[in-house]
Amino acid sequence: MLLFTPGPTPVPQNVRNAMSDETMHHRTPEFEAIFKKARKHLFKLFNTDEVIMIASSGTGAMEAAVVNLCKNTLLNINSGKFGERFGKIAKAHGLKNVEIKNEWDTPVSVEDIVAAVKANNDIDAIAVQISESAGGLRHPVEEIAEAVKKINPNIMIIADGITAVGVERIDVTNIDAILAGSQKALMLPPGLAIIGLSNTAIEKIGEGEGYYFNLATEIKKQRQNTTAYTAATTLIIGLLEVLETIEKQGGFGVLYCNTARRAKATRAALEAIGLYSYPKVPALSMTTIDDKDASKIRSALKEEYGVNVAGGQDHLKGKIFRINQMGLIETYESVWVVNAIELILHRLGRLEYAGIASKVYNEVYFKTALTKKEI
Ligand SMILES: *Cc1c(COP(=O)(O)O)cnc(C)c1O
């Protein structure tokens, strides 16, 4: 089965092999050496002043960022399930919460955020997805962060990069916390969350908040290449293997470039056979298609072509499907997927099969390869 869901993503064979060794004790020089190397790679990936790994799924990183960086009112951006989650986390911790809500295909506007911030002096943190996975859209996080810092540099910008870190180069100049999760662009099993922090964030964290997710405790330990509690040793061993693999294949620049080409080629291929891209501003992490036959296409992909793509949640259940673009994906796999969709549309009587999708995919993908090496 080809796993083409935007998380979890497939774990490469060499990474699975690296994780198949005997369990290592976390308080040993051997593991600390691995931790140190993984940390070094993460600084390159995140470009932030500090990077912290915690044993939890991505939501743990969301909760850690909110409790440690928001003391008063959180402004969260709800253009989908993950954005909504930030508001729920704030409420669960007794924080005040203001929300800007949009349709799941609509990114938040910088103007709306600026207006909300100006209208409420209690807002001390803003939480927003870089890529909102519910509808596959891209929020203008860098522009938001820049505009907000001009109004008040003490407002913390929490950027959920769980489907963005490892997908594209992100300008973290005005971002205070940027979050990643192992099972998305990092091609690992679920269970490891990573938080990049600015020095401003570290100042605000002070003594930290909470217990397990107290970031002050973790920062202190992780600077010594260890963790406050038992580290997710196996996942960190896998993480190092993933990051070394990316480096061997040309580094993050090449990965970002290939991801962008794949996203562009997939979208062009599917539009060429009459399908529509759902979000107004699509993220590069996934291709989201809005279609009345979404359920049929999705189950035919699985049953007849061995491809697992994701559907929609809540009100978008049965209305969209989402194809992953994150990680190291072979071109022949992507071509197989778009060709299979064209065959399915033929069978549904919507078009006459002509091999258009795979042709367009190859054209778009390889033409960019001939003209541009890196972005
Ligand atoms: C997957 C995801 C999360 C975290 O989900 P977990 O299931 O807790 O790992 C958060 N935000 C976004 C944008 C995601 O795609």
Ligand as a Chemical Component Dictionary entry (heavy atoms), coordinates in Angstrom:
data_LIG
# 
_chem_comp.id                   LIG 
_chem_comp.type                 NON-POLYMER 
_chem_comp.pdbx_formal_charge   0 
_chem_comp.three_letter_code    LIG 
# 
loop_
_chem_comp_atom.comp_id 
_chem_comp_atom.atom_id 
_chem_comp_atom.alt_atom_id 
_chem_comp_atom.type_symbol 
_chem_comp_atom.charge 
_chem_comp_atom.model_Cartn_x 
_chem_comp_atom.model_Cartn_y 
_chem_comp_atom.model_Cartn_z 
_chem_comp_atom.pdbx_ordinal 
LIG C1 C1 C 0 -1.090 16.549 12.540 1  
LIG C2 C2 C 0 -1.174 17.950 12.946 2  
LIG C3 C3 C 0 -1.111 18.337 14.299 3  
LIG C4 C4 C 0 -0.886 17.439 15.470 4  
LIG O1 O1 O 0 -1.578 16.326 15.558 5  
LIG P1 P1 P 0 -1.149 15.066 16.438 6  
LIG O2 O2 O 0 -2.173 14.091 16.025 7  
LIG O3 O3 O 0 -1.238 15.448 17.852 8  
LIG O4 O4 O 0 0.254  14.681 16.051 9  
LIG C5 C5 C 0 -1.175 19.687 14.580 10 
LIG N1 N1 N 0 -1.267 20.602 13.623 11 
LIG C6 C6 C 0 -1.281 20.276 12.318 12 
LIG C7 C7 C 0 -1.354 21.368 11.309 13 
LIG C8 C8 C 0 -1.246 18.937 11.939 14 
LIG O5 O5 O 0 -1.264 18.624 10.642 15 
# 
loop_
_chem_comp_bond.comp_id 
_chem_comp_bond.atom_id_1 
_chem_comp_bond.atom_id_2 
_chem_comp_bond.value_order 
_chem_comp_bond.pdbx_ordinal 
LIG C1 C2 SING 1  
LIG C2 C3 SING 2  
LIG C2 C8 DOUB 3  
LIG C3 C4 SING 4  
LIG C3 C5 DOUB 5  
LIG C4 O1 SING 6  
LIG O1 P1 SING 7  
LIG P1 O2 DOUB 8  
LIG P1 O3 SING 9  
LIG P1 O4 SING 10 
LIG C5 N1 SING 11 
LIG N1 C6 DOUB 12 
LIG C6 C7 SING 13 
LIG C6 C8 SING 14 
LIG C8 O5 SING 15 
# 
